[in-house]
Amino acid sequence: MTDARFYRECLTGSYRAPAQRQVTLTPGPHSAYNRAVLPLSGEQGEPGLHMTDTISADVCVVGSGPVGGTLACRLASAGVATVVIDRAALPPMEHPAFDGRAYAIAAGSRTLLMEAGLWEHLPDPPNPILDIRVTDGRVGRPASRLHLHFDHRDAGDEPGPFGWMVEARGLRRALNAHVRALEHLRVFAPAEATVQRSEAGALVRIAGGPSIACRLVIGAEGRNSPLRDAAGIPVTRFDYSQTGIVCAISHELPHHNLALEHFLPSGPFAVLPMAPSADAEAGGAPNVSAVVWTERTRIAETMLRLDDVRFAREIRRRLGDYLGAVHTVGRRWNYPLSAMLAHRYVDTRLALAGDAAHGIHPIAGQGLNLGFRDAIALAGLLIEAKDAGEDVGSPALLARYQRARRPDNLAMLAMTDGLDRLFSTNNPALRLARDLGIAAVDRTRPLKRVFTRRAMGA
Ligand SMILES: Cc1cc2nc3c(=O)[nH]c(=O)nc-3n(C[C@H](O)[C@H](O)[C@H](O)COP(=O)(O)OP(=O)(O)OC[C@H]3O[C@@H](n4cnc5c(N)ncnc54)[C@H](O)[C@@H]3O)c2cc1C
């Protein structure tokens, strides 16, 4: 079927999937025709649109998380007709109780957020990370004297921050404010949808609402991507038996924009410098940091049950004295930690992006940055194809996307997995070897520069 006929039939409501390619819920590799049922609930879209209407778009993004939402904004800003669908309502995601994470946004990711028109909508000023200190130690003892210190001025000719700390809630507020303001973007959330894909194009049917005829569907629904599963894309998973405890702390002494990664036998303990929020300043706590504390799940469960005073004391036992007295701010969150890699990122008229394609240990704070790099690569290819009048869902374009992203994501997965294994041990020989390694890197300028640039997302 030609593209013109596919669109004509979709627009007149006469499109029927070819009989020999009827709905396949048993996934098969590169199935020519596929239908994923997205287990969604409710529907909310644009007033005035009816279930018999068919919208024509270039791209339909399923999942309006940080990756899907940002990608949709970037595409629409460049004139690519885009629809984004999320199974959840978007406004409640702004609520303080929804997500306690704060992201370390690398320079490349910041450029994407600027191009998507989101950076200027962030409600609080992102806090720059100017130094990173990597130390090794044990709970309740001072850190090893052999440490690694990265200064942003060591990056080379144009030194800039390593990254900027942005609260997940702040990014969500920027996304919610912007997605409904873009001319080339339509949003349906919360919405239930079914997706049919064939070589000619894709048809996304929103329950009780319109259908979307498009050339490419992007699966950005996070780790449990129904589109990935329906496409029969195998996944390799690693469970770390660790839990990420996330909270904010106020502290007596200023952080001087320094991020600390302190390796402990149970896992890394990261302290990331935040800008003082208006609330924190009003309450007399201008020095605020985010804590990402990786702990064995069994111990984490005990820690999470402690009262605020004892919990803050446990933080101090890991952190040391460099921030003075410490108090917890707000509630604590916990996330089970695992890693995951999809064996393919593409299928007929389908591309995966963000956590739908890969998930890594938060040891280096790079999970979202990888998703943003997917979005940068995909947006570049799609905008170029659209400008050239080419098919934005062609097999050649999808193959280029997979070639561009999978090796990079695989390398980061291997690195974060290796770091966790190397540091989460009490073995004395390994401890000595890694301390010497840390000290050697600290003294080797070219090597340090490589790490510095990599941490900046270069
Ligand atoms: C403790 C911890 C700390 C972290 N810290 C950092 C950090 O400092 N820096 C960093 O870069 N990364 C960090 N990460 C990783 C980062 O949080 C993730 O990589 C990021 O959230 C992935 O975004 P996403 O948009 O791909 O997926 P998600 O955030 O999972 O969003 C998926 C979206 O899809 C929607 N959805 C789900 N199913 C469907 C469906 N069937 N149909 C339609 N919509 C659907 C959901 O409602 C959601 O809105 C951290 C992770 C953890 C666990």
The ligand as an SDF file (V2000), in Angstrom:
LIG
                    3D

 53 58  0  0  0  0  0  0  0  0999 V2000
   17.2550    6.5460   42.4100 C   0  0  0  0  0  0  0  0  0  0  0  0
   17.4340    7.0400   41.0120 C   0  0  0  0  0  0  0  0  0  0  0  0
   18.1490    8.2060   40.7620 C   0  0  0  0  0  0  0  0  0  0  0  0
   18.3580    8.6490   39.4530 C   0  0  0  0  0  0  0  0  0  0  0  0
   19.1050    9.7780   39.2400 N   0  0  0  0  0  0  0  0  0  0  0  0
   19.3750   10.1730   37.9750 C   0  0  0  0  0  0  0  0  0  0  0  0
   20.2300   11.3150   37.7170 C   0  0  0  0  0  0  0  0  0  0  0  0
   20.7520   11.9830   38.6200 O   0  0  0  0  0  0  0  0  0  0  0  0
   20.4820   11.6540   36.4240 N   0  0  0  0  0  0  0  0  0  0  0  0
   19.9470   10.9400   35.3900 C   0  0  0  0  0  0  0  0  0  0  0  0
   20.2500   11.2620   34.2220 O   0  0  0  0  0  0  0  0  0  0  0  0
   19.1120    9.8820   35.5890 N   0  0  0  0  0  0  0  0  0  0  0  0
   18.8230    9.4740   36.8550 C   0  0  0  0  0  0  0  0  0  0  0  0
   18.0070    8.3930   37.0710 N   0  0  0  0  0  0  0  0  0  0  0  0
   17.3920    7.7200   35.9160 C   0  0  0  0  0  0  0  0  0  0  0  0
   16.1090    8.4360   35.4430 C   0  0  0  0  0  0  0  0  0  0  0  0
   15.2290    8.6160   36.5330 O   0  0  0  0  0  0  0  0  0  0  0  0
   15.4110    7.6310   34.3340 C   0  0  0  0  0  0  0  0  0  0  0  0
   16.3570    7.2490   33.3620 O   0  0  0  0  0  0  0  0  0  0  0  0
   14.3010    8.4870   33.6480 C   0  0  0  0  0  0  0  0  0  0  0  0
   13.2530    8.7430   34.5470 O   0  0  0  0  0  0  0  0  0  0  0  0
   13.7130    7.7700   32.4200 C   0  0  0  0  0  0  0  0  0  0  0  0
   12.7540    8.6000   31.7870 O   0  0  0  0  0  0  0  0  0  0  0  0
   11.7270    8.0290   30.7040 P   0  0  0  0  0  0  0  0  0  0  0  0
   10.9360    9.2040   30.2360 O   0  0  0  0  0  0  0  0  0  0  0  0
   12.4510    7.1940   29.7050 O   0  0  0  0  0  0  0  0  0  0  0  0
   10.7860    6.9940   31.5000 O   0  0  0  0  0  0  0  0  0  0  0  0
    9.7840    7.2290   32.7090 P   0  0  0  0  0  0  0  0  0  0  0  0
   10.2920    8.3040   33.6200 O   0  0  0  0  0  0  0  0  0  0  0  0
    9.5300    5.8940   33.2810 O   0  0  0  0  0  0  0  0  0  0  0  0
    8.4300    7.7940   32.0250 O   0  0  0  0  0  0  0  0  0  0  0  0
    7.5600    6.9430   31.2960 C   0  0  0  0  0  0  0  0  0  0  0  0
    6.2410    7.6630   31.0130 C   0  0  0  0  0  0  0  0  0  0  0  0
    5.4330    6.7870   30.2220 O   0  0  0  0  0  0  0  0  0  0  0  0
    4.1280    6.6810   30.7760 C   0  0  0  0  0  0  0  0  0  0  0  0
    3.6200    5.3470   30.4580 N   0  0  0  0  0  0  0  0  0  0  0  0
    3.9360    4.1810   31.0330 C   0  0  0  0  0  0  0  0  0  0  0  0
    3.2790    3.1700   30.4350 N   0  0  0  0  0  0  0  0  0  0  0  0
    2.5230    3.7190   29.4620 C   0  0  0  0  0  0  0  0  0  0  0  0
    1.6290    3.1930   28.5100 C   0  0  0  0  0  0  0  0  0  0  0  0
    1.3730    1.9080   28.4610 N   0  0  0  0  0  0  0  0  0  0  0  0
    1.0500    4.0520   27.6640 N   0  0  0  0  0  0  0  0  0  0  0  0
    1.2870    5.3900   27.7270 C   0  0  0  0  0  0  0  0  0  0  0  0
    2.1200    5.9350   28.6170 N   0  0  0  0  0  0  0  0  0  0  0  0
    2.7370    5.1090   29.4650 C   0  0  0  0  0  0  0  0  0  0  0  0
    4.3090    6.9270   32.2660 C   0  0  0  0  0  0  0  0  0  0  0  0
    3.1020    7.4150   32.8520 O   0  0  0  0  0  0  0  0  0  0  0  0
    5.4230    7.9790   32.2640 C   0  0  0  0  0  0  0  0  0  0  0  0
    4.9050    9.2950   32.1700 O   0  0  0  0  0  0  0  0  0  0  0  0
   17.7910    7.9370   38.3660 C   0  0  0  0  0  0  0  0  0  0  0  0
   17.0240    6.7940   38.6100 C   0  0  0  0  0  0  0  0  0  0  0  0
   16.8570    6.3290   39.9150 C   0  0  0  0  0  0  0  0  0  0  0  0
   16.0470    5.0840   40.1640 C   0  0  0  0  0  0  0  0  0  0  0  0
  1  2  1  0
  2  3  1  0
  2 52  2  0
  3  4  2  0
  4  5  1  0
  4 50  1  0
  5  6  2  0
  6  7  1  0
  6 13  1  0
  7  8  2  0
  7  9  1  0
  9 10  1  0
 10 11  2  0
 10 12  1  0
 12 13  2  0
 13 14  1  0
 14 15  1  0
 14 50  1  0
 15 16  1  0
 16 17  1  0
 16 18  1  0
 18 19  1  0
 18 20  1  0
 20 21  1  0
 20 22  1  0
 22 23  1  0
 23 24  1  0
 24 25  2  0
 24 26  1  0
 24 27  1  0
 27 28  1  0
 28 29  2  0
 28 30  1  0
 28 31  1  0
 31 32  1  0
 32 33  1  0
 33 34  1  0
 33 48  1  0
 34 35  1  0
 35 36  1  0
 35 46  1  0
 36 37  1  0
 36 45  1  0
 37 38  2  0
 38 39  1  0
 39 40  1  0
 39 45  2  0
 40 41  1  0
 40 42  2  0
 42 43  1  0
 43 44  2  0
 44 45  1  0
 46 47  1  0
 46 48  1  0
 48 49  1  0
 50 51  2  0
 51 52  1  0
 52 53  1  0
M  END
$$$$
